[in-house]
Amino acid sequence: MTLEIGGKVIETTSMGFLENQDDWNKEIAHAIAAEEGIELTDRHWEVIDHLRDQYFNNGGAQPNTRTLVKGMQSVWEGEKVDAKTLYALFPHDPSKQGGRIAGLPESRRKGGY
């Protein structure tokens, strides 16, 4: 599959994940999110930034939703964060849909991290 953004063709997998993570930028994130019916807010970007930080600065870690909840509790100090909070932002699974919009590869994990 491909995306055409700003006259540039971006290769994606059959599931919509970028073939090359170096292709990612905020314009691409907005385009992927729009295709999925999501208008990105500051909260979305905080989750996206957390996912990208975990992947690129933590040995390719892609947190599952439970781990993402814990991570966002640190980011959103003093707020109650649960899976429902994240599903309100990314209704098709915060870790997978968020990861796709964040330009990360499809996670192959089976539970855990």
C-alpha positions as CSV (number, residue, x, y, z in Angstrom):
1,M,0.0,0.0,0.0
2,T,1.0,3.6,-0.3
3,L,0.1,7.0,0.9
4,E,0.6,10.2,-1.2
5,I,1.3,13.2,1.0
6,G,2.5,16.5,-0.3
7,G,3.3,14.9,-3.7
8,K,5.5,12.2,-2.0
9,V,4.6,8.5,-2.1
10,I,5.0,6.8,1.2
11,E,5.1,3.0,1.3
12,T,3.1,1.2,4.0
13,T,2.4,-2.4,4.9
14,S,-1.0,-4.0,4.3
15,M,-2.0,-2.9,7.8
16,G,-1.1,0.7,7.2
17,F,2.2,0.9,9.1
18,L,5.1,2.7,7.5
19,E,7.6,0.5,5.7
20,N,10.4,3.1,6.6
21,Q,10.2,4.8,9.9
22,D,12.4,7.6,8.5
23,D,9.6,8.7,6.3
24,W,7.5,9.8,9.3
25,N,6.8,13.4,10.1
26,K,3.9,15.3,11.6
27,E,2.2,15.9,8.3
28,I,2.2,12.1,7.7
29,A,0.9,11.5,11.2
30,H,-2.0,14.0,10.5
31,A,-2.8,12.2,7.2
32,I,-2.8,8.7,8.8
33,A,-5.0,10.0,11.7
34,A,-7.4,11.7,9.3
35,E,-7.8,8.4,7.4
36,E,-8.7,6.8,10.7
37,G,-11.2,9.5,11.6
38,I,-9.0,11.1,14.3
39,E,-8.2,14.8,14.6
40,L,-5.0,15.0,16.6
41,T,-5.0,17.1,19.8
42,D,-2.3,17.9,22.3
43,R,-3.3,14.8,24.2
44,H,-2.8,12.6,21.1
45,W,0.6,14.1,20.5
46,E,1.7,13.4,24.1
47,V,0.8,9.7,23.5
48,I,2.5,9.7,20.1
49,D,5.6,11.4,21.6
50,H,5.7,8.8,24.4
51,L,5.3,5.9,22.0
52,R,8.1,7.3,19.8
53,D,10.4,7.9,22.8
54,Q,9.9,4.4,24.0
55,Y,10.6,2.9,20.6
56,F,13.6,5.0,19.6
57,N,15.2,5.5,23.1
58,N,14.3,2.3,24.8
59,G,15.6,-0.4,22.5
60,G,12.6,-0.7,20.2
61,A,10.1,-1.1,23.0
62,Q,6.5,-0.8,22.0
63,P,4.4,-0.7,25.2
64,N,1.1,-2.5,25.2
65,T,-2.0,-0.6,26.4
66,R,-1.5,-1.5,30.1
67,T,2.1,-0.3,30.0
68,L,1.1,2.8,28.0
69,V,-1.5,3.7,30.7
70,K,1.3,3.6,33.3
71,G,3.6,5.7,31.1
72,M,0.9,8.3,30.5
73,Q,0.2,8.5,34.3
74,S,3.8,9.8,34.5
75,V,3.2,12.3,31.7
76,W,-0.2,13.5,33.0
77,E,0.7,13.7,36.6
78,G,-2.1,14.0,39.1
79,E,-4.7,12.7,36.6
80,K,-6.5,9.4,36.6
81,V,-5.4,7.6,33.5
82,D,-6.9,4.3,32.6
83,A,-7.4,2.3,29.4
84,K,-10.7,4.0,28.8
85,T,-8.9,7.4,28.7
86,L,-6.5,6.1,26.0
87,Y,-9.3,4.4,24.0
88,A,-11.1,7.7,23.9
89,L,-8.1,9.0,22.0
90,F,-7.3,5.9,19.9
91,P,-10.5,3.8,19.7
92,H,-8.9,1.0,17.7
93,D,-6.3,0.1,20.4
94,P,-4.1,2.9,21.8
95,S,-0.8,1.0,21.4
96,K,-1.4,-0.3,17.9
97,Q,-3.4,2.6,16.4
98,G,-1.2,5.1,18.2
99,G,1.9,3.3,17.0
100,R,0.7,3.4,13.4
101,I,0.0,7.1,13.6
102,A,3.4,7.6,15.4
103,G,5.1,5.9,12.4
104,L,6.3,2.9,14.3
105,P,6.5,-0.7,12.8
106,E,3.6,-3.1,13.6
107,S,4.2,-4.7,17.0
108,R,4.6,-8.4,17.0
109,R,4.5,-8.7,20.8
110,K,2.4,-11.3,22.6
111,G,1.6,-9.7,25.9
112,G,4.1,-7.9,28.2
113,Y,6.2,-5.2,26.6
